[in-house]
Amino acid sequence: MAEDYRPMWKEMGLNLEAHDQLLGVLGQAYTDVFLAQKNRPDTMAYFDFVMSEVHGLRIKELLDEKAAGRKIIGSYCVFVPEEIALAAGATLVGLCSGADFAMEEVEKLLPRNTCALIKSAFGFKIGKVCPYLESADMVVGENTCDGKKKAYETLGHMIDNLYVMDLPQVKSANGRALLKAEYLRFKEAVEELTGVSITKESLREGIRVVNAKRKAMHRLLALRKADPAPISGLDALLANQVFFYDNPARFTESVNKICDELEQRIAKGEGGFKVKTPRILISGCPQAVPNWKLPMIVEASGGVIVGEESCVGERGTRNLTDDSGETVDEMIEALVDRYFQVDCAIFTPNTERLDHVKEMAQMYKADGVIHYGLQFCQPYLMEAIPVEKSMEENGIPCLRIETDYSMEDMGQLKTRVEAFIEQLS
């Protein structure tokens, strides 16, 4: 970082010693994983800059927005509609939950066999190392899995501004009605927070801004169908991760610049990998910054990741929202229609997700699927077996991986992934 942001972090109440340690680990990991890659697109330089300023310039921008009267809303889930936040003049950012931190303290509050993502969220709060969390005027949790809904009861004693959104578990008329009721309740809460009433014009603009982000990601996803793959799975994952906290307009412009460069590569028959490199689809749990362990192993073992069936991936950006409604209620209906298509593993039954994994494997010409499950994440671990069975029935090799955020199983995972990729070759 070119600027000294320590006074800003101190004023926010961060634990400077722990935060320095975290940034040191993050910076070294980024250097080892991303900057060590060969033949990267030149336009990835923007995302390298974003990561170098992830707790610096971007946080300063958010604090400047707060000083100008804009509210910051933090969220942990793709079911929280950014469109509503933008329509009320607020900024929505994703919150930290991709690494182990302060685990000894976390396990005094949560069972040891709680999923790594939930424990990570607690660790960043207890350790006071996440400036996104500390800058938020409202933190939105959501009742997806049982682990989260019970964990928020405890987190609510640590965060004064925690808002919990209920979510349906069944794709039914009643489930859809619940989602609409919750989005209307969220709209009212955001309006109360900001003091701004959402109008049809502001909601249409919010939808337009988020649709533009998703369209840019759709363009990037489509280009990854090419062989040779024009971009690494690691770099594409980074764009998916930055989607959640960068300035929306700047992010959209930057992803489209990557796509311009990739189109030129494809036209020349160039790529980041050799032709016929084994193509892998990653399916399952979200991979938030700095959770790069599995993609790093895959692409260091002779494969290339061509798609992510994940909340930090196609599940989160897959569908656009219809912006043709003439009233606020019609556009809320459109939002419900869009988000109700998200095929999270919380739903039962969830045959839509099995169909989606198969569809993605075929679309991106994947030679194999790796199903990624975080330890103790019951919804995705329980769906791993049906996914594997569905893939095998369709002649697509599948490897089930269960891991956490630690590096202790790197050797074992590398051995299994190398064997899987060799089988595909």
C-alpha positions in Angstrom: 0.0 0.0 0.0 1.3 3.4 -1.0 -0.4 5.2 1.8 -0.3 4.7 5.6 -3.8 3.6 6.6 -2.9 2.7 10.1 -4.5 5.8 11.7 -7.7 5.0 9.8 -7.7 1.4 11.0 -6.9 2.5 14.6 -9.8 5.0 14.5 -12.1 2.1 13.3 -11.1 0.1 16.4 -9.2 -2.6 14.6 -6.6 -4.7 16.4 -3.6 -3.3 14.6 -1.1 -6.0 15.6 -3.5 -8.8 14.5 -4.6 -6.8 11.4 -0.9 -6.4 10.3 -0.4 -10.1 10.8 -3.5 -10.9 8.7 -2.5 -8.5 5.9 1.1 -10.0 5.9 -0.3 -13.5 5.4 -2.8 -12.3 2.8 -0.1 -10.4 0.8 2.3 -13.3 0.8 -0.4 -15.8 -0.2 -1.5 -13.5 -3.0 2.1 -13.2 -4.2 2.7 -16.9 -4.1 -0.6 -17.9 -5.7 -1.5 -15.1 -8.2 1.6 -13.2 -9.1 3.6 -16.5 -9.7 1.2 -17.4 -12.5 2.6 -17.2 -16.1 0.9 -15.7 -19.1 -1.8 -13.8 -17.1 -4.0 -11.2 -18.9 -2.5 -7.7 -18.6 -5.9 -6.4 -17.5 -5.6 -8.5 -14.3 -3.4 -5.6 -13.1 -6.5 -3.8 -11.9 -7.4 -6.7 -9.6 -3.8 -7.0 -8.4 -4.2 -3.3 -7.4 -7.6 -4.0 -5.7 -6.1 -6.8 -3.6 -3.1 -4.6 -2.6 -5.6 -2.0 -1.4 -8.3 -4.4 -0.2 -8.1 -2.9 3.4 -6.8 0.4 2.3 -8.2 2.6 -0.5 -11.5 0.7 -0.8 -12.1 1.1 3.0 -11.2 4.8 2.7 -13.8 5.1 -0.1 -16.4 3.5 2.1 -15.6 5.8 5.0 -15.7 8.8 2.7 -19.2 7.7 1.6 -20.2 7.4 5.3 -18.9 10.9 5.9 -21.1 12.2 3.0 -24.1 10.5 4.7 -24.3 7.3 2.7 -24.9 4.1 4.7 -22.8 0.9 4.3 -24.6 -2.5 4.5 -22.5 -5.7 5.0 -23.8 -9.1 4.1 -22.8 -12.7 4.2 -25.0 -14.2 1.4 -26.0 -13.8 -2.2 -29.7 -13.9 -1.2 -29.4 -10.3 0.2 -30.5 -8.1 -2.7 -27.9 -5.4 -3.6 -30.6 -3.8 -5.8 -32.6 -2.7 -2.8 -29.6 -1.3 -1.0 -28.6 0.8 -4.0 -32.2 2.0 -4.5 -32.1 3.5 -1.0 -28.8 5.2 -1.6 -26.7 2.7 0.4 -23.7 0.6 -0.5 -23.7 -3.2 -0.1 -20.4 -5.0 0.6 -19.6 -8.7 1.2 -18.0 -9.5 4.6 -14.9 -11.4 5.5 -15.3 -15.2 6.0 -12.6 -17.0 4.0 -9.8 -17.7 6.5 -9.2 -19.0 10.0 -8.7 -16.3 12.6 -8.9 -16.3 16.4 -10.2 -19.9 16.4 -9.4 -20.5 20.0 -11.7 -17.6 21.0 -14.3 -18.6 18.5 -14.5 -22.2 19.9 -15.4 -20.7 23.3 -18.7 -19.5 21.6 -19.3 -22.1 18.9 -19.0 -25.9 18.8 -15.7 -27.1 17.4 -17.5 -28.9 14.6 -19.1 -25.8 13.2 -18.6 -25.1 9.5 -15.4 -23.1 8.7 -17.2 -20.3 7.0 -19.3 -19.5 10.1 -16.3 -19.8 12.4 -14.4 -17.5 10.1 -17.1 -14.8 10.3 -16.9 -15.0 14.1 -13.1 -14.9 14.1 -12.9 -11.7 12.0 -15.3 -10.1 14.4 -13.7 -11.3 17.6 -10.2 -10.5 16.3 -11.3 -7.0 15.1 -9.5 -7.4 11.8 -12.2 -6.8 9.2 -12.6 -3.1 8.3 -15.6 -4.0 6.1 -17.5 -5.4 9.1 -16.4 -2.5 11.4 -17.5 0.1 8.9 -21.0 -1.3 8.3 -24.0 0.6 9.5 -26.1 -2.6 9.2 -24.9 -6.2 9.0 -27.3 -8.6 7.3 -27.4 -12.3 8.3 -29.7 -14.8 6.8 -31.3 -18.0 8.0 -30.0 -20.4 5.4 -28.5 -23.4 7.2 -29.1 -24.4 10.8 -25.6 -23.5 11.7 -26.0 -19.9 10.5 -29.4 -19.3 12.0 -28.2 -20.4 15.5 -24.8 -18.7 15.1 -26.5 -15.3 14.5 -28.2 -15.6 17.9 -24.7 -15.4 19.4 -23.3 -12.9 16.9 -26.2 -10.6 17.7 -24.7 -10.0 21.1 -21.5 -8.9 19.4 -22.9 -6.6 16.7 -25.4 -3.9 17.6 -26.7 -3.5 14.0 -27.4 -7.1 13.1 -30.4 -7.7 10.9 -31.4 -11.3 10.2 -33.4 -12.2 7.1 -35.5 -15.4 7.0 -35.3 -17.6 3.9 -37.5 -20.3 2.5 -36.2 -23.9 2.4 -38.7 -25.3 -0.1 -39.3 -24.0 -3.7 -43.1 -23.7 -3.3 -45.7 -21.0 -3.5 -45.5 -20.6 0.3 -41.7 -20.4 0.0 -41.9 -17.7 -2.7 -44.4 -15.8 -0.6 -42.0 -15.9 2.4 -39.1 -14.6 0.2 -41.3 -11.7 -1.0 -42.4 -10.8 2.5 -38.7 -10.8 3.7 -37.6 -8.6 0.8 -40.4 -6.1 1.6 -39.3 -6.2 5.3 -35.7 -5.7 4.2 -36.8 -2.7 2.0 -38.5 -1.1 5.0 -35.4 -1.7 7.2 -33.1 -0.2 4.6 -35.4 2.8 4.1 -35.4 3.4 7.8 -31.6 3.1 8.0 -31.0 5.6 5.1 -34.0 7.8 5.5 -34.6 7.4 1.8 -37.8 6.1 0.3 -37.3 3.7 -2.6 -39.1 4.8 -5.8 -39.7 2.9 -9.0 -37.0 5.0 -10.6 -34.3 4.3 -7.9 -35.2 0.6 -7.8 -34.9 0.3 -11.6 -31.5 2.0 -11.5 -30.4 -0.3 -8.7 -31.5 -3.3 -10.9 -29.7 -1.8 -13.9 -26.4 -1.4 -12.0 -26.4 -4.9 -10.6 -27.5 -6.4 -13.9 -24.5 -4.7 -15.5 -22.2 -6.4 -13.1 -23.7 -9.7 -13.8 -23.7 -9.3 -17.5 -19.9 -8.5 -17.4 -19.4 -11.8 -15.4 -21.6 -13.7 -17.9 -19.3 -12.4 -20.7 -16.3 -13.6 -18.8 -17.9 -17.0 -18.1 -18.7 -17.5 -21.8 -15.1 -16.8 -22.8 -13.9 -19.5 -20.5 -15.5 -22.1 -22.8 -12.6 -21.7 -25.3 -9.8 -24.2 -25.6 -7.1 -23.3 -24.8 -8.6 -21.6 -21.7 -7.8 -17.9 -22.1 -7.6 -17.2 -18.3 -6.8 -19.3 -15.2 -9.5 -20.4 -12.8 -7.6 -18.5 -10.1 -7.9 -15.2 -11.9 -11.6 -15.8 -12.8 -12.3 -16.7 -9.2 -10.6 -13.5 -8.1 -13.0 -11.5 -10.3 -15.9 -13.4 -8.7 -14.6 -12.5 -5.2 -14.0 -8.8 -5.9 -17.6 -8.7 -7.3 -18.8 -8.5 -3.7 -17.0 -5.4 -2.4 -15.7 -3.3 -5.3 -17.4 -0.1 -6.6 -20.1 -1.6 -9.0 -19.4 0.7 -12.0 -15.7 0.4 -11.7 -15.9 -3.4 -11.3 -18.1 -3.7 -14.4 -15.8 -1.7 -16.5 -12.7 -3.6 -15.3 -14.3 -7.0 -16.0 -15.3 -5.9 -19.5 -11.7 -4.8 -20.2 -10.5 -8.3 -19.2 -13.1 -9.7 -21.6 -11.8 -7.5 -24.4 -8.3 -8.8 -23.9 -9.5 -12.4 -23.7 -11.5 -12.1 -27.0 -8.2 -11.0 -28.7 -6.4 -14.0 -27.2 -9.1 -16.4 -28.4 -9.1 -14.9 -31.9 -5.3 -15.6 -32.0 -5.7 -19.1 -30.6 -3.7 -18.1 -27.5 -4.5 -19.0 -23.9 -3.2 -19.2 -20.4 -2.9 -23.0 -20.8 -2.1 -25.5 -23.5 -4.8 -27.0 -25.7 -6.4 -30.1 -24.2 -5.4 -29.2 -20.6 -7.8 -31.2 -18.4 -10.8 -28.9 -17.8 -12.3 -28.9 -14.3 -15.6 -27.5 -12.9 -15.6 -26.7 -9.2 -19.0 -27.3 -7.6 -20.2 -26.6 -4.0 -19.3 -24.3 -1.2 -18.4 -20.6 -1.7 -14.7 -19.6 -1.8 -14.3 -16.2 -0.3 -11.0 -14.2 -0.1 -8.4 -15.6 0.7 -9.7 -19.1 0.2 -7.6 -20.1 -2.8 -6.3 -23.5 -1.6 -8.2 -25.9 -3.8 -7.9 -23.8 -7.1 -4.2 -23.4 -6.5 -3.8 -27.2 -6.1 -5.9 -28.0 -9.2 -4.0 -25.6 -11.5 -0.6 -26.6 -10.0 -1.5 -30.2 -10.7 -2.0 -29.9 -14.5 -5.6 -28.9 -14.7 -7.5 -25.6 -15.5 -10.7 -24.6 -13.7 -13.2 -23.4 -16.3 -16.2 -22.7 -14.1 -17.4 -22.4 -10.5 -20.9 -23.7 -9.5 -20.8 -21.7 -6.3 -22.2 -18.6 -4.6 -18.8 -17.0 -5.4 -19.3 -18.0 -9.0 -22.2 -18.8 -11.3 -24.8 -19.5 -8.6 -24.4 -15.9 -7.4 -24.3 -14.2 -10.8 -26.3 -16.5 -13.0 -29.6 -14.8 -13.6 -30.5 -11.2 -14.4 -33.5 -9.2 -12.9 -36.3 -8.0 -15.2 -36.4 -4.2 -14.9 -39.5 -3.7 -17.0 -41.9 -3.3 -14.0 -43.9 -0.1 -13.8 -44.3 0.0 -10.0 -42.1 -0.7 -7.0 -44.1 -3.8 -6.2 -43.7 -5.2 -9.8 -40.0 -4.8 -9.5 -39.9 -6.4 -6.1 -41.8 -9.3 -7.7 -39.1 -9.4 -10.4 -36.4 -9.5 -7.7 -38.2 -12.4 -5.9 -38.4 -14.2 -9.3 -34.7 -13.7 -9.8 -33.4 -14.7 -6.4 -35.8 -17.6 -6.0 -33.9 -19.3 -8.9 -30.7 -19.5 -6.7 -30.2 -23.2 -6.3 -28.5 -23.2 -2.8 -28.2 -26.5 -1.0 -30.5 -25.2 1.7 -33.5 -26.1 -0.5 -35.2 -29.5 -0.4 -35.7 -31.1 -2.8 -32.9 -29.5 -4.9 -32.9 -31.3 -8.2 -32.4 -28.0 -10.0 -28.9 -27.8 -8.7 -28.1 -31.3 -10.0 -29.3 -30.2 -13.4 -27.3 -27.0 -13.2 -24.1 -28.8 -12.4 -24.6 -31.2 -15.3 -25.5 -28.2 -17.6 -22.4 -26.3 -16.6 -20.1 -29.3 -17.1 -21.4 -29.7 -20.6 -21.4 -26.0 -21.4 -17.8 -25.4 -20.3 -16.7 -28.8 -21.8 -15.4 -29.9 -18.4 -13.5 -33.2 -18.4 -14.4 -33.6 -14.7 -16.1 -32.1 -11.7 -14.6 -31.5 -8.2 -17.3 -31.1 -5.6 -15.9 -28.9 -2.9 -17.4 -29.1 0.6 -16.3 -27.3 3.7 -16.0 -29.5 6.8 -19.3 -29.6 8.8 -21.2 -27.7 6.1 -24.1 -30.2 6.2 -26.2 -29.0 3.2 -23.3 -29.2 0.7 -21.7 -32.3 2.1 -25.0 -34.1 2.0 -25.6 -33.0 -1.6 -22.1 -34.1 -2.6 -23.2 -37.7 -3.0 -26.2 -37.0 -5.2 -24.0 -34.7 -7.3 -21.3 -37.4 -7.7 -24.0 -40.0 -8.6 -25.6 -37.6 -11.2 -22.3 -36.8 -12.8 -21.3 -40.5 -13.0 -24.7 -41.3 -14.6 -23.9 -38.8 -17.3 -20.3 -40.1 -17.8 -18.6 -37.2 -16.1 -15.9 -38.1 -13.6 -16.4 -36.5 -10.2 -14.1 -36.1 -7.1 -15.5 -35.2 -3.7 -13.3 -33.0 -1.6 -14.0 -32.1 2.1 -11.6 -29.7 3.7 -11.4 -26.4 5.7 -9.3 -23.2 5.5 -6.2 -24.7 7.1 -3.1 -25.8 5.1 -2.7 -29.0 7.1 -4.2 -31.3 4.4 -2.4 -29.7 1.4 -0.3 -32.8 0.8 -3.2 -35.2 0.9 -5.4 -33.0 -1.3 -2.6 -32.6 -3.8 -2.2 -36.3 -4.1 -5.9 -36.9 -4.7 -6.3 -34.1 -7.2 -3.2 -35.1 -9.1 -4.5 -38.7 -9.4 -7.9 -37.4 -10.5 -6.4 -35.1 -13.2 -4.1 -37.9 -14.4 -7.2 -40.1 -14.8 -8.8 -37.4 -17.0 -5.7 -37.1 -19.1 
